Amino acid sequence: MKSLIIYESFYGHTHVVAQAIGDTLALHGEVKIMRADEAQINDLRDIDLLVVGCPTQWLGVTAATRAFFDQIPAEGLRGIRVALFDTRYQRPRWLTGSTAERLERTVYKLGGGIIAPPENFVVADREGPLVEGEVERARSWATALVAARVIEPA
Ligand SMILES: Cc1cc2nc3c(=O)[nH]c(=O)nc-3n(C[C@H](O)[C@H](O)[C@H](O)COP(=O)(O)O)c2cc1C
């Protein structure tokens, strides 16, 4: 299985989660981890699984992650299994927003096959730290992705 993990991170926490996911997926195949502002359309070639992680800011998606999706042409994610996660505050989701949830529609529009509900990993405050246990939870989430099947849009 060939996986690409794209992340954006201002204080390093989404990067830590992305790395934990990458380390786990590396037990099952080839993994490349890239920053959203470095990733290009060619990086999607031949991958089986795309994982995108983004910090939630102002209830939504940050610029480089949005720009990454904007460069993908129509149907550009067809045939690719996709999982989305974000980092955010540990408060009810209706208060915090969720980048991963926001991006789900974009992925479906581009033909991608979502394989897991959008996942949130939580930080204690704006600059962190990640709440205890989140890195372990990221590893478990990644393990579950390996065999997960595509969820049809509701
Ligand atoms: C400008 C700004 C706006 C933010 N807005 C939100 C928000 O609307 N909801 C939320 O849950 N967290 C918000 N946060 C907290 C971020 O989610 C948190 O900084 C991020 O998860 C840390 O990940 P990082 O270290 O990868 O940047 C905001 C942080 C910043 C800097």
The ligand as a Tripos MOL2 file, in Angstrom:
@<TRIPOS>MOLECULE
LIG
   31    33     1     0     0
SMALL
NO_CHARGES

@<TRIPOS>ATOM
      1 C1         -5.5360   31.9800   14.4060 C.3       1 LIG1
      2 C2         -6.0220   30.7230   15.0730 C.ar      1 LIG1
      3 C3         -7.3800   30.4150   15.0440 C.ar      1 LIG1
      4 C4         -7.8540   29.2380   15.6630 C.ar      1 LIG1
      5 N1         -9.1810   28.9310   15.5770 N.ar      1 LIG1
      6 C5         -9.6140   27.7480   16.1120 C.ar      1 LIG1
      7 C6        -10.9760   27.3600   15.9830 C.ar      1 LIG1
      8 O1        -11.8010   28.0390   15.3770 O.2       1 LIG1
      9 N2        -11.3550   26.1710   16.5340 N.ar      1 LIG1
     10 C7        -10.4810   25.3560   17.2080 C.ar      1 LIG1
     11 O2        -10.8940   24.3110   17.6880 O.2       1 LIG1
     12 N3         -9.1760   25.7040   17.3380 N.ar      1 LIG1
     13 C8         -8.7340   26.8620   16.8170 C.ar      1 LIG1
     14 N4         -7.4150   27.2110   16.9310 N.ar      1 LIG1
     15 C9         -6.5000   26.3060   17.6400 C.3       1 LIG1
     16 C10        -5.8060   25.4170   16.6100 C.3       1 LIG1
     17 O3         -6.6760   24.3960   16.1990 O.3       1 LIG1
     18 C11        -4.5200   24.8550   17.2330 C.3       1 LIG1
     19 O4         -3.6180   25.9450   17.3060 O.3       1 LIG1
     20 C12        -3.9540   23.7470   16.3570 C.3       1 LIG1
     21 O5         -4.7380   22.6000   16.4580 O.3       1 LIG1
     22 C13        -2.5460   23.4160   16.7510 C.3       1 LIG1
     23 O6         -2.0310   22.6080   15.7140 O.3       1 LIG1
     24 P1         -0.6180   22.9600   15.0440 P.3       1 LIG1
     25 O7          0.3940   22.8890   16.1460 O.co2     1 LIG1
     26 O8         -0.4090   21.8730   14.0480 O.co2     1 LIG1
     27 O9         -0.7190   24.3060   14.4020 O.co2     1 LIG1
     28 C14        -6.9360   28.3700   16.3180 C.ar      1 LIG1
     29 C15        -5.5750   28.7010   16.3590 C.ar      1 LIG1
     30 C16        -5.1180   29.8590   15.7220 C.ar      1 LIG1
     31 C17        -3.6390   30.1730   15.7540 C.3       1 LIG1
@<TRIPOS>BOND
     1     1     2 1
     2     2     3 ar
     3     2    30 ar
     4     3     4 ar
     5     4     5 ar
     6     4    28 ar
     7     5     6 ar
     8     6     7 ar
     9     6    13 1
    10     7     8 2
    11     7     9 ar
    12     9    10 ar
    13    10    11 2
    14    10    12 ar
    15    12    13 ar
    16    13    14 ar
    17    14    15 1
    18    14    28 ar
    19    15    16 1
    20    16    17 1
    21    16    18 1
    22    18    19 1
    23    18    20 1
    24    20    21 1
    25    20    22 1
    26    22    23 1
    27    23    24 1
    28    24    25 2
    29    24    26 1
    30    24    27 1
    31    28    29 ar
    32    29    30 ar
    33    30    31 1
@<TRIPOS>SUBSTRUCTURE
     1 LIG1         1 GROUP 0 **** ****
